Amino acid sequence: MPHSYLRRILNAKVYDVARETELQPARHLSTKLKNKVFLKREDNQPVFSFKLRGAYNKMVHLSTEELNKGVIAASAGNHAQGVALGAAKLQCQATIVMPTTTPKLKIDAVKERGGKWVKIVLHGDSYNDAYDHSMLLKEEQGLNFIHPFDDPDVIAGQGTIAMEILRQHQGPIDAIFVAIGGGGLIAGVGAYIKSVRPEIKVIGVQTVDSDAMRQSLAAGKRVELKDVGLFSDGTAVKLVGKETFRLCKEVVDDIITVDTDAICAAINDVFADTRSILEPAGALAIAGLKAYVAKHQIENQTLIGIACGANMNFNRLRFVAERAEVGEAKESVFAVTIPEERGSFRRFCEIIGKHNVTEFNYRIADSAKAHIFIGIATNNLNDGLQIAKTFTKAGFETLDLTSDEIAKSHLRHMVGGRSDLAENELVYRFEFPERPGALMRFLNSMSPNWNISLFHYRNHGADYGKILIGMQVPPKDKKIFKEFLKQTGYRYWDESNHPAYQLFLK
């Protein structure tokens, strides 16, 4: 029963290494969602994650003899940092097995936290692979295993978060949203909440491609996933724990699943409120909170999302920024086919009208048809659907790629290639002020006699836009073309002899 954990949580020894984190109002999100939203800032812990609570609580309960033998842990990163910090604090040797997919930031952080007390072993592609290997090392070397989630002391350590939340917020709370990987965090939070304030809903959040707990609760038994998604690496768990599953059956009211784009949008939302950048698993609860509000159309409720980690690799931010717009339904992406004939390109641009173009990719490839990959700024999903209908009604075959993973991750950057049709092609790079209508003014300034054979444009949110354009200019028109370049008023560079263009596009 959840009540059996109450004493464990109240007596958990976490504050030698952890701190009581802020319960911060999220004003931007609150206004946006028409609810009172608070963020429990576990990303502000010394290891930028809640995991040190459970790890240290387990280790500090080991006997001196057990600590002298050494400990071992398997982790995707954040639990590893907690164990490393605990090992340095308690001065015991720790072996930590991490998946090979673990971000370098987390690996380096583990080394820094543990210093001479920690040995890192990289093995497998997921947490479960690392776990299996750690079990072999445990038996071979007689080490004590520090489980990242399926241990009563670990669960109790994580439960201290709920204890702080209720102490920090005296008023009504309608729901608390918690990320789920193996289930240790939600088991601890749920056990405390249901023991003290059972009217508060405890909502779990998982990714659509790593939802082992959701499937297990639906099946009434633990379900092991064949594969898990790795974007939210901190929750990429194939099989939930026995104890966490037992507790979750009693304390979890619902589980919401979200996709990668929704997580990226949530990272953006938290940044808007806090100027902090969460890792994908750290923003999972907030993404679920948003999805829950949208699903149930609730207003004026008090909702708390646990921001549980901020160990983000810097080079992932490019991807997050790219996908956040789609996650907020602020961008729709289409593949549109138009006739390869004079005037059709201009007619297509006229249909776009006042919509802000975020991306435009085109390469001549067929004598009869042209395929355009285009991104358009939208306010919501209905905007995107309406735009697709408008294109189709105008006679342009349209494929909506807004929710297509391959298109968003790969195809948008691979549109192009060589074409025998692109004779007399000149390639220029332009920069122009990024304001509404600038792209259309550029296109309208072109001579109708010059065919566009290559086009790439991407709006990156800067105050200027960049275009790479190929135009088929007959030799007799080169003088006129030079005059055209001067008249545009835009900065430009001749890239016709650029080595990359020569290799891949000419």
TORDRENSE-344576 format. One record per residue (C-alpha): residue number from 1; x, y, z. Coordinates in steps of 0.05 Angstrom, whole numbers, plus 32768, in hexadecimal, padded with zeros to 4 digits. Example, Ala and Ser with C-alpha at 12.3 -4.5 7.8 and 13.67 -1.06 7.14 Angstrom:
<k:1	u:80F6	v:7FA6	w:809C>
<k:2	u:8111	v:7FEB	w:808F>
END
This chain:
<k:1	u:8000	v:8000	w:8000>
<k:2	u:8018	v:8048	w:7FF3>
<k:3	u:8012	v:8056	w:803E>
<k:4	u:804B	v:8026	w:804C>
<k:5	u:807A	v:8056	w:8027>
<k:6	u:8066	v:8094	w:804F>
<k:7	u:8096	v:8086	w:8088>
<k:8	u:80CE	v:8074	w:8057>
<k:9	u:80C5	v:80B6	w:8032>
<k:10	u:80C1	v:80E0	w:8071>
<k:11	u:8102	v:80C1	w:808A>
<k:12	u:8127	v:80C1	w:8048>
<k:13	u:816E	v:80DC	w:804D>
<k:14	u:8176	v:8105	w:800E>
<k:15	u:8189	v:814B	w:8025>
<k:16	u:81D3	v:813B	w:8030>
<k:17	u:81D9	v:8141	w:7FE4>
<k:18	u:8195	v:815A	w:7FCA>
<k:19	u:8173	v:819D	w:7FD5>
<k:20	u:812A	v:81B1	w:7FDC>
<k:21	u:811A	v:81CA	w:7F96>
<k:22	u:80EC	v:8203	w:7F84>
<k:23	u:80A2	v:81FB	w:7F72>
<k:24	u:80A1	v:8232	w:7F3F>
<k:25	u:8064	v:8252	w:7F1E>
<k:26	u:8066	v:824B	w:7ED3>
<k:27	u:8045	v:828C	w:7EBF>
<k:28	u:804D	v:8284	w:7E74>
<k:29	u:8031	v:823D	w:7E74>
<k:30	u:7FF9	v:8250	w:7EA5>
<k:31	u:7FE0	v:8287	w:7E77>
<k:32	u:7FE7	v:825B	w:7E39>
<k:33	u:7FC2	v:8220	w:7E58>
<k:34	u:7F90	v:8248	w:7E82>
<k:35	u:7FA4	v:8221	w:7EC0>
<k:36	u:7FD2	v:822E	w:7EFB>
<k:37	u:8011	v:8209	w:7EE8>
<k:38	u:804C	v:81FE	w:7F17>
<k:39	u:808F	v:81DE	w:7F08>
<k:40	u:80B4	v:81B4	w:7F3C>
<k:41	u:80FB	v:81C7	w:7F2A>
<k:42	u:8122	v:8186	w:7F34>
<k:43	u:814E	v:819D	w:7EFB>
<k:44	u:816D	v:81CC	w:7F2F>
<k:45	u:818B	v:8193	w:7F58>
<k:46	u:81D7	v:8190	w:7F5C>
<k:47	u:81D8	v:815A	w:7F27>
<k:48	u:819F	v:817C	w:7EFF>
<k:49	u:8170	v:8142	w:7F0D>
<k:50	u:8145	v:8124	w:7F44>
<k:51	u:816B	v:80E1	w:7F40>
<k:52	u:819C	v:80F1	w:7F77>
<k:53	u:8164	v:80ED	w:7FAB>
<k:54	u:8155	v:80A4	w:7FA1>
<k:55	u:819D	v:808F	w:7F92>
<k:56	u:81B9	v:80AF	w:7FD1>
<k:57	u:8180	v:8097	w:7FFD>
<k:58	u:818F	v:804F	w:7FE8>
<k:59	u:81DA	v:8056	w:7FF1>
<k:60	u:81D7	v:8078	w:8035>
<k:61	u:81AC	v:803E	w:804E>
<k:62	u:81E3	v:800B	w:803C>
<k:63	u:820F	v:7FF1	w:8074>
<k:64	u:8258	v:8003	w:8079>
<k:65	u:826A	v:7FBC	w:8063>
<k:66	u:823D	v:7FC2	w:8026>
<k:67	u:825B	v:8006	w:8013>
<k:68	u:82A1	v:7FEA	w:801A>
<k:69	u:8291	v:7FB4	w:7FE6>
<k:70	u:827D	v:7FEB	w:7FB5>
<k:71	u:823E	v:7FF9	w:7F8F>
<k:72	u:8228	v:7FF2	w:7F46>
<k:73	u:81F1	v:8015	w:7F1F>
<k:74	u:81D3	v:8014	w:7ED9>
<k:75	u:81BB	v:8057	w:7EBF>
<k:76	u:81AD	v:8081	w:7E82>
<k:77	u:81CF	v:80BA	w:7EA5>
<k:78	u:81AA	v:80DF	w:7EDC>
<k:79	u:81A7	v:80A5	w:7F0E>
<k:80	u:81F1	v:809A	w:7EFF>
<k:81	u:8200	v:80E2	w:7F15>
<k:82	u:81DA	v:80D7	w:7F56>
<k:83	u:8201	v:8097	w:7F64>
<k:84	u:8242	v:80B9	w:7F52>
<k:85	u:8234	v:80F4	w:7F81>
<k:86	u:821F	v:80C3	w:7FB8>
<k:87	u:825E	v:809A	w:7FAE>
<k:88	u:828A	v:80D8	w:7FB6>
<k:89	u:8262	v:80EE	w:7FF3>
<k:90	u:8265	v:80A9	w:8015>
<k:91	u:82AA	v:8099	w:7FF9>
<k:92	u:829A	v:8056	w:7FDB>
<k:93	u:82AD	v:8039	w:7F97>
<k:94	u:8275	v:803A	w:7F62>
<k:95	u:8273	v:8017	w:7F1F>
<k:96	u:823F	v:8036	w:7EF0>
<k:97	u:8227	v:8014	w:7EB1>
<k:98	u:8209	v:8043	w:7E7D>
<k:99	u:81EB	v:8036	w:7E38>
<k:100	u:8217	v:804A	w:7DFE>
<k:101	u:81DF	v:807A	w:7DE9>
<k:102	u:81E7	v:80A4	w:7E28>
<k:103	u:81F6	v:80EE	w:7E16>
<k:104	u:823F	v:8100	w:7E21>
<k:105	u:8229	v:8139	w:7E4F>
<k:106	u:820F	v:8105	w:7E81>
<k:107	u:824C	v:80D8	w:7E7B>
<k:108	u:827B	v:8113	w:7E89>
<k:109	u:824E	v:812A	w:7EC2>
<k:110	u:8252	v:80E5	w:7EE4>
<k:111	u:829E	v:80E8	w:7EE0>
<k:112	u:829F	v:812D	w:7EFE>
<k:113	u:826E	v:811B	w:7F37>
<k:114	u:8291	v:80DB	w:7F4C>
<k:115	u:82DA	v:80EA	w:7F3E>
<k:116	u:8307	v:80B1	w:7F55>
<k:117	u:82CD	v:808C	w:7F75>
<k:118	u:82AB	v:807B	w:7F33>
<k:119	u:82B9	v:804B	w:7EF9>
<k:120	u:828D	v:8052	w:7EBA>
<k:121	u:827C	v:8017	w:7E8C>
<k:122	u:8257	v:8024	w:7E4B>
<k:123	u:822C	v:7FE9	w:7E33>
<k:124	u:81EE	v:7FDF	w:7E07>
<k:125	u:81BD	v:800E	w:7DE5>
<k:126	u:8189	v:8015	w:7E1D>
<k:127	u:8181	v:8015	w:7E68>
<k:128	u:816E	v:7FCB	w:7E68>
<k:129	u:81AD	v:7FB8	w:7E42>
<k:130	u:81D6	v:7FDE	w:7E75>
<k:131	u:81AF	v:7FBF	w:7EAE>
<k:132	u:81BB	v:7F77	w:7E96>
<k:133	u:8206	v:7F85	w:7E92>
<k:134	u:8207	v:7FA4	w:7ED7>
<k:135	u:81E7	v:7F65	w:7EF3>
<k:136	u:8221	v:7F3C	w:7ED7>
<k:137	u:8254	v:7F6B	w:7EF6>
<k:138	u:822E	v:7F6B	w:7F38>
<k:139	u:8233	v:7F20	w:7F3E>
<k:140	u:827B	v:7F1D	w:7F26>
<k:141	u:8295	v:7F53	w:7F55>
<k:142	u:8265	v:7F4C	w:7F90>
<k:143	u:824C	v:7F94	w:7F8A>
<k:144	u:820C	v:7FB2	w:7FA7>
<k:145	u:81DB	v:7FC8	w:7F71>
<k:146	u:81BB	v:800D	w:7F76>
<k:147	u:817C	v:8007	w:7F4D>
<k:148	u:8166	v:8046	w:7F28>
<k:149	u:811D	v:803B	w:7F38>
<k:150	u:8107	v:7FF7	w:7F52>
<k:151	u:811D	v:7FFB	w:7F9A>
<k:152	u:80F5	v:8013	w:7FD7>
<k:153	u:812C	v:8042	w:7FF0>
<k:154	u:8134	v:8060	w:7FAA>
<k:155	u:80E9	v:8068	w:7FA3>
<k:156	u:80E5	v:8089	w:7FE8>
<k:157	u:811D	v:80B9	w:7FD6>
<k:158	u:80F7	v:80D0	w:7F99>
<k:159	u:80B8	v:80D6	w:7FC3>
<k:160	u:80D6	v:8110	w:7FE9>
<k:161	u:80C6	v:813B	w:7FAC>
<k:162	u:807B	v:8132	w:7FBB>
<k:163	u:8088	v:8142	w:8004>
<k:164	u:80A7	v:8184	w:7FEF>
<k:165	u:806F	v:8195	w:7FBE>
<k:166	u:8039	v:818F	w:7FF3>
<k:167	u:8062	v:81B7	w:8024>
<k:168	u:806E	v:81EE	w:7FF0>
<k:169	u:8027	v:81F3	w:7FD6>
<k:170	u:7FF2	v:81F6	w:800C>
<k:171	u:7FB6	v:8201	w:7FDD>
<k:172	u:7F90	v:81D0	w:7FB1>
<k:173	u:7FB6	v:81A7	w:7F7E>
<k:174	u:7F8F	v:8183	w:7F47>
<k:175	u:7FC5	v:8159	w:7F27>
<k:176	u:8010	v:814B	w:7F28>
<k:177	u:8032	v:8135	w:7EE8>
<k:178	u:806D	v:8106	w:7EEC>
<k:179	u:809C	v:80E9	w:7EB7>
<k:180	u:80A0	v:809D	w:7EB6>
<k:181	u:80DB	v:8073	w:7EA2>
<k:182	u:80E1	v:8038	w:7ED0>
<k:183	u:80AF	v:8056	w:7F01>
<k:184	u:80D8	v:8069	w:7F3E>
<k:185	u:80C6	v:80B3	w:7F3D>
<k:186	u:807B	v:80AB	w:7F33>
<k:187	u:8079	v:8071	w:7F65>
<k:188	u:8099	v:809C	w:7F9B>
<k:189	u:8071	v:80DA	w:7F8B>
<k:190	u:8030	v:80B3	w:7F85>
<k:191	u:803B	v:808C	w:7FC6>
<k:192	u:8043	v:80CD	w:7FED>
<k:193	u:800B	v:80F3	w:7FCB>
<k:194	u:7FD8	v:80BB	w:7FD2>
<k:195	u:7FEA	v:80B2	w:801B>
<k:196	u:7FE2	v:80FB	w:802D>
<k:197	u:7FB6	v:811C	w:7FF7>
<k:198	u:7F93	v:80E4	w:7FD1>
<k:199	u:7F66	v:8115	w:7FAC>
<k:200	u:7FA1	v:812E	w:7F83>
<k:201	u:7FA8	v:810A	w:7F41>
<k:202	u:7FEB	v:80EC	w:7F30>
<k:203	u:7FF4	v:80EB	w:7EE4>
<k:204	u:802E	v:80C6	w:7EC4>
<k:205	u:804C	v:80DC	w:7E82>
<k:206	u:8072	v:80B0	w:7E51>
<k:207	u:8089	v:80B6	w:7E09>
<k:208	u:8061	v:8091	w:7DD4>
<k:209	u:809D	v:8065	w:7DC5>
<k:210	u:80B1	v:8055	w:7E0D>
<k:211	u:8070	v:8048	w:7E31>
<k:212	u:807F	v:8008	w:7E57>
<k:213	u:8059	v:801E	w:7E95>
<k:214	u:801B	v:8032	w:7E6E>
<k:215	u:801A	v:7FEF	w:7E4A>
<k:216	u:8028	v:7FCA	w:7E8B>
<k:217	u:7FEF	v:7FEB	w:7EB1>
<k:218	u:7FC0	v:7FDE	w:7E76>
<k:219	u:7FD4	v:7F94	w:7E74>
<k:220	u:7FD3	v:7F8A	w:7EBF>
<k:221	u:801A	v:7F6F	w:7EBD>
<k:222	u:805F	v:7F88	w:7EAC>
<k:223	u:8069	v:7F8E	w:7E61>
<k:224	u:80AF	v:7F8F	w:7E44>
<k:225	u:80B8	v:7FBB	w:7E06>
<k:226	u:80E1	v:7FA0	w:7DCC>
<k:227	u:80FE	v:7FE5	w:7DBD>
<k:228	u:80FB	v:802A	w:7DDD>
<k:229	u:8102	v:8070	w:7DC0>
<k:230	u:8143	v:8092	w:7DD3>
<k:231	u:8132	v:80DC	w:7DCC>
<k:232	u:811C	v:80DE	w:7E15>
<k:233	u:8157	v:80B3	w:7E2A>
<k:234	u:8149	v:80BD	w:7E74>
<k:235	u:8108	v:8096	w:7E6F>
<k:236	u:811D	v:8063	w:7E3A>
<k:237	u:810B	v:8025	w:7E64>
<k:238	u:80F2	v:7FE4	w:7E45>
<k:239	u:80D9	v:7FC3	w:7E85>
<k:240	u:80BF	v:7FE8	w:7EC3>
<k:241	u:80D0	v:7FD0	w:7F09>
<k:242	u:80A8	v:7F9D	w:7F31>
<k:243	u:80A0	v:7FCA	w:7F6D>
<k:244	u:8093	v:8009	w:7F44>
<k:245	u:805E	v:7FE4	w:7F1B>
<k:246	u:803D	v:7FCB	w:7F5B>
<k:247	u:803A	v:8012	w:7F77>
<k:248	u:8025	v:8032	w:7F36>
<k:249	u:7FE8	v:8005	w:7F33>
<k:250	u:7FD2	v:8026	w:7F74>
<k:251	u:7FE8	v:806E	w:7F6E>
<k:252	u:7FE6	v:8082	w:7F24>
<k:253	u:7FA5	v:80A0	w:7F0B>
<k:254	u:7FB6	v:80A5	w:7EC1>
<k:255	u:7FEF	v:80A2	w:7E8F>
<k:256	u:7FF7	v:80D3	w:7E55>
<k:257	u:8025	v:80C5	w:7E1A>
<k:258	u:8047	v:80FB	w:7DF0>
<k:259	u:8074	v:80FC	w:7DB3>
<k:260	u:80B8	v:811C	w:7DA6>
<k:261	u:809B	v:815C	w:7D8A>
<k:262	u:8070	v:8167	w:7DC8>
<k:263	u:80AD	v:815E	w:7DF4>
<k:264	u:80D4	v:8191	w:7DCB>
<k:265	u:809A	v:81C2	w:7DD2>
<k:266	u:809A	v:81B7	w:7E1D>
<k:267	u:80E5	v:81C5	w:7E21>
<k:268	u:80D6	v:8206	w:7DFD>
<k:269	u:809D	v:8217	w:7E2D>
<k:270	u:80C8	v:820C	w:7E6B>
<k:271	u:80FF	v:8236	w:7E4C>
<k:272	u:80CC	v:826E	w:7E42>
<k:273	u:80BA	v:826C	w:7E8C>
<k:274	u:80FD	v:825E	w:7EAC>
<k:275	u:8134	v:826A	w:7E79>
<k:276	u:814B	v:8223	w:7E8A>
<k:277	u:8152	v:81EA	w:7E59>
<k:278	u:8137	v:81A6	w:7E6D>
<k:279	u:814D	v:8164	w:7E50>
<k:280	u:8117	v:813D	w:7E2B>
<k:281	u:8107	v:8110	w:7E67>
<k:282	u:8107	v:814E	w:7E94>
<k:283	u:80D1	v:8170	w:7E69>
<k:284	u:80A7	v:8131	w:7E62>
<k:285	u:8078	v:8141	w:7E9C>
<k:286	u:806B	v:8187	w:7E80>
<k:287	u:805C	v:816B	w:7E3B>
<k:288	u:802B	v:813C	w:7E5C>
<k:289	u:800C	v:8174	w:7E84>
<k:290	u:7FFE	v:819A	w:7E44>
<k:291	u:7FE2	v:815D	w:7E21>
<k:292	u:7FB5	v:814F	w:7E5D>
<k:293	u:7F99	v:8196	w:7E5C>
<k:294	u:7F8C	v:8191	w:7E11>
<k:295	u:7F6C	v:814C	w:7E17>
<k:296	u:7F3D	v:815D	w:7E50>
<k:297	u:7F33	v:81A7	w:7E41>
<k:298	u:7F3D	v:81BB	w:7E8A>
<k:299	u:7F44	v:8202	w:7EA3>
<k:300	u:7F54	v:8225	w:7EE5>
<k:301	u:7F73	v:81E8	w:7F06>
<k:302	u:7FB5	v:81E3	w:7F2C>
<k:303	u:7FE5	v:81B6	w:7F08>
<k:304	u:802C	v:81A4	w:7F1A>
<k:305	u:8061	v:8188	w:7EEA>
<k:306	u:80A1	v:816B	w:7F05>
<k:307	u:80DB	v:8186	w:7EDC>
<k:308	u:8107	v:814B	w:7EEC>
<k:309	u:8148	v:8157	w:7EC6>
<k:310	u:8173	v:8187	w:7E9D>
<k:311	u:81AD	v:815E	w:7E85>
<k:312	u:81A6	v:8173	w:7E3C>
<k:313	u:81DD	v:816C	w:7E09>
<k:314	u:81E6	v:81B1	w:7DE9>
<k:315	u:81E8	v:8195	w:7DA2>
<k:316	u:81A2	v:817A	w:7DAA>
<k:317	u:8185	v:81C0	w:7DB0>
<k:318	u:8186	v:81C9	w:7D64>
<k:319	u:8157	v:818E	w:7D5D>
<k:320	u:812B	v:81A4	w:7D98>
<k:321	u:8122	v:81E9	w:7D7B>
<k:322	u:8111	v:81CC	w:7D36>
<k:323	u:80DC	v:819E	w:7D52>
<k:324	u:80BE	v:81CB	w:7D88>
<k:325	u:8098	v:81F3	w:7D53>
<k:326	u:8077	v:81B3	w:7D39>
<k:327	u:8069	v:819C	w:7D80>
<k:328	u:8042	v:81DC	w:7D8D>
<k:329	u:801F	v:81D6	w:7D49>
<k:330	u:8043	v:8216	w:7D36>
<k:331	u:805D	v:81F7	w:7CF5>
<k:332	u:803E	v:81C9	w:7CC1>
<k:333	u:8069	v:81A5	w:7C8E>
<k:334	u:8052	v:818F	w:7C49>
<k:335	u:806A	v:816E	w:7C0A>
<k:336	u:8047	v:8190	w:7BD0>
<k:337	u:804B	v:817B	w:7B86>
<k:338	u:8043	v:81B1	w:7B51>
<k:339	u:8048	v:81AE	w:7B05>
<k:340	u:808D	v:81BC	w:7AEA>
<k:341	u:8076	v:81F5	w:7ABE>
<k:342	u:807D	v:8240	w:7ABC>
<k:343	u:8051	v:8265	w:7AEE>
<k:344	u:8040	v:822A	w:7B1B>
<k:345	u:8075	v:823C	w:7B4E>
<k:346	u:805B	v:8283	w:7B52>
<k:347	u:8013	v:826B	w:7B58>
<k:348	u:8027	v:823D	w:7B90>
<k:349	u:8048	v:8277	w:7BB5>
<k:350	u:800A	v:82A1	w:7BAC>
<k:351	u:7FDF	v:826B	w:7BCD>
<k:352	u:800D	v:826E	w:7C0A>
<k:353	u:7FF9	v:82B7	w:7C0F>
<k:354	u:8006	v:82D7	w:7C52>
<k:355	u:801B	v:8297	w:7C76>
<k:356	u:8061	v:829B	w:7C91>
<k:357	u:808E	v:8268	w:7C6E>
<k:358	u:80BF	v:8246	w:7C9E>
<k:359	u:80E1	v:8218	w:7C6B>
<k:360	u:80E2	v:8210	w:7C20>
<k:361	u:8108	v:81D8	w:7BFC>
<k:362	u:8104	v:81CC	w:7BB1>
<k:363	u:812F	v:81AA	w:7B7C>
<k:364	u:811C	v:819F	w:7B33>
<k:365	u:811B	v:8154	w:7B26>
<k:366	u:80E5	v:8144	w:7AF3>
<k:367	u:80CF	v:8164	w:7AB2>
<k:368	u:8086	v:815F	w:7AC5>
<k:369	u:8082	v:8169	w:7B11>
<k:370	u:80A5	v:818F	w:7B48>
<k:371	u:80A5	v:8179	w:7B91>
<k:372	u:80A9	v:81AE	w:7BC7>
<k:373	u:80B7	v:81A2	w:7C11>
<k:374	u:809A	v:81DD	w:7C37>
<k:375	u:8090	v:81F1	w:7C80>
<k:376	u:805B	v:8225	w:7C91>
<k:377	u:804F	v:8248	w:7CD3>
<k:378	u:800B	v:8237	w:7CF2>
<k:379	u:7FE4	v:8248	w:7D31>
<k:380	u:7FC7	v:8202	w:7D3B>
<k:381	u:7FBC	v:81BF	w:7D1A>
<k:382	u:7F7D	v:81D7	w:7CF7>
<k:383	u:7FA6	v:820D	w:7CD3>
<k:384	u:7FD2	v:81D7	w:7CB6>
<k:385	u:7F97	v:81AD	w:7C9F>
<k:386	u:7F77	v:81EA	w:7C7E>
<k:387	u:7FB7	v:81FB	w:7C59>
<k:388	u:7FBC	v:81B4	w:7C3E>
<k:389	u:7F74	v:81B8	w:7C25>
<k:390	u:7F84	v:81FA	w:7C02>
<k:391	u:7FBF	v:81DD	w:7BDD>
<k:392	u:7F96	v:81A0	w:7BC8>
<k:393	u:7F5C	v:81CB	w:7BB2>
<k:394	u:7F8B	v:81F3	w:7B86>
<k:395	u:7FA0	v:81B2	w:7B62>
<k:396	u:7FE2	v:81A7	w:7B86>
<k:397	u:7FEA	v:8161	w:7BA1>
<k:398	u:7FFB	v:8169	w:7BEB>
<k:399	u:8017	v:813A	w:7C20>
<k:400	u:8014	v:8153	w:7C68>
<k:401	u:8056	v:813F	w:7C89>
<k:402	u:804C	v:8165	w:7CCA>
<k:403	u:8049	v:8125	w:7CF4>
<k:404	u:8079	v:80FC	w:7CC8>
<k:405	u:80B8	v:80EB	w:7CEF>
<k:406	u:80E3	v:80DB	w:7CB2>
<k:407	u:80CF	v:811B	w:7C90>
<k:408	u:80DE	v:8147	w:7CCD>
<k:409	u:8120	v:8126	w:7CE0>
<k:410	u:813D	v:8115	w:7C9C>
<k:411	u:8119	v:8127	w:7C5C>
<k:412	u:8115	v:8171	w:7C6A>
<k:413	u:8161	v:8174	w:7C69>
<k:414	u:816A	v:8146	w:7C2D>
<k:415	u:813E	v:8166	w:7BF8>
<k:416	u:8169	v:8170	w:7BBA>
<k:417	u:819B	v:8148	w:7B91>
<k:418	u:81B8	v:814B	w:7B4C>
<k:419	u:818C	v:8156	w:7B0F>
<k:420	u:819C	v:8152	w:7AC5>
<k:421	u:8165	v:8186	w:7ABA>
<k:422	u:8189	v:81BC	w:7AE1>
<k:423	u:81B3	v:81D7	w:7AA7>
<k:424	u:81CE	v:821E	w:7AA7>
<k:425	u:81C4	v:821F	w:7AF3>
<k:426	u:81E1	v:8257	w:7B1D>
<k:427	u:81DF	v:824E	w:7B69>
<k:428	u:81DD	v:828B	w:7B97>
<k:429	u:81D7	v:8295	w:7BE1>
<k:430	u:81AD	v:82CF	w:7BFA>
<k:431	u:819F	v:82F1	w:7C3C>
<k:432	u:8162	v:831E	w:7C45>
<k:433	u:813E	v:833F	w:7C7F>
<k:434	u:810F	v:830D	w:7CA0>
<k:435	u:80CC	v:832F	w:7CA1>
<k:436	u:8086	v:831C	w:7C86>
<k:437	u:8085	v:831C	w:7C3A>
<k:438	u:80D1	v:831F	w:7C30>
<k:439	u:80D3	v:82DA	w:7C0E>
<k:440	u:809A	v:82EB	w:7BDE>
<k:441	u:80BA	v:832E	w:7BCC>
<k:442	u:80FA	v:8309	w:7BBB>
<k:443	u:80D5	v:82D7	w:7B8E>
<k:444	u:80AC	v:830C	w:7B6C>
<k:445	u:80EB	v:8333	w:7B59>
<k:446	u:8103	v:82FA	w:7B2E>
<k:447	u:80FE	v:82F9	w:7AE3>
<k:448	u:80C9	v:82C8	w:7ACA>
<k:449	u:80FC	v:82AF	w:7A97>
<k:450	u:8129	v:828F	w:7ACC>
<k:451	u:8114	v:824C	w:7AE6>
<k:452	u:8121	v:823C	w:7B2F>
<k:453	u:8146	v:81FA	w:7B32>
<k:454	u:815A	v:81F8	w:7B7C>
<k:455	u:813F	v:821A	w:7BB9>
<k:456	u:814C	v:8215	w:7C03>
<k:457	u:8133	v:8244	w:7C39>
<k:458	u:812D	v:823B	w:7C85>
<k:459	u:8112	v:826C	w:7CB7>
<k:460	u:813D	v:8265	w:7CF6>
<k:461	u:811D	v:829C	w:7D1E>
<k:462	u:8154	v:82CE	w:7D0F>
<k:463	u:8149	v:8314	w:7CF5>
<k:464	u:8162	v:8300	w:7CB0>
<k:465	u:8152	v:82C7	w:7C80>
<k:466	u:8181	v:829C	w:7C57>
<k:467	u:8172	v:827F	w:7C12>
<k:468	u:819A	v:8250	w:7BE5>
<k:469	u:817D	v:8255	w:7B9F>
<k:470	u:818E	v:8237	w:7B5C>
<k:471	u:8176	v:825A	w:7B1C>
<k:472	u:817C	v:8243	w:7AD5>
<k:473	u:8198	v:8281	w:7AB2>
<k:474	u:81A8	v:827A	w:7A68>
<k:475	u:81EE	v:8296	w:7A56>
<k:476	u:81CD	v:82CF	w:7A2E>
<k:477	u:81A9	v:82E7	w:7A6D>
<k:478	u:81E5	v:82EB	w:7A9B>
<k:479	u:81ED	v:8336	w:7A95>
<k:480	u:81A3	v:8341	w:7AA5>
<k:481	u:81AB	v:8310	w:7ADF>
<k:482	u:81E3	v:8339	w:7AFD>
<k:483	u:81B7	v:8376	w:7AFB>
<k:484	u:8180	v:834E	w:7B1D>
<k:485	u:81AF	v:833C	w:7B56>
<k:486	u:81BF	v:8385	w:7B62>
<k:487	u:8176	v:839A	w:7B61>
<k:488	u:8160	v:8368	w:7B96>
<k:489	u:8182	v:8391	w:7BCC>
<k:490	u:8194	v:8351	w:7BF1>
<k:491	u:81D9	v:8338	w:7C03>
<k:492	u:81EE	v:82FE	w:7BD6>
<k:493	u:8227	v:82CF	w:7BC9>
<k:494	u:8235	v:82A6	w:7B89>
<k:495	u:8239	v:825D	w:7BA0>
<k:496	u:8239	v:823E	w:7B5A>
<k:497	u:8280	v:8225	w:7B64>
<k:498	u:8279	v:8211	w:7BAD>
<k:499	u:8298	v:81CB	w:7BB6>
<k:500	u:825D	v:81AE	w:7BDC>
<k:501	u:822D	v:81C5	w:7BA5>
<k:502	u:825B	v:81A6	w:7B71>
<k:503	u:825C	v:8164	w:7B97>
<k:504	u:8214	v:815B	w:7BAA>
<k:505	u:81E6	v:8188	w:7B80>
<k:506	u:8203	v:819B	w:7B3D>
END
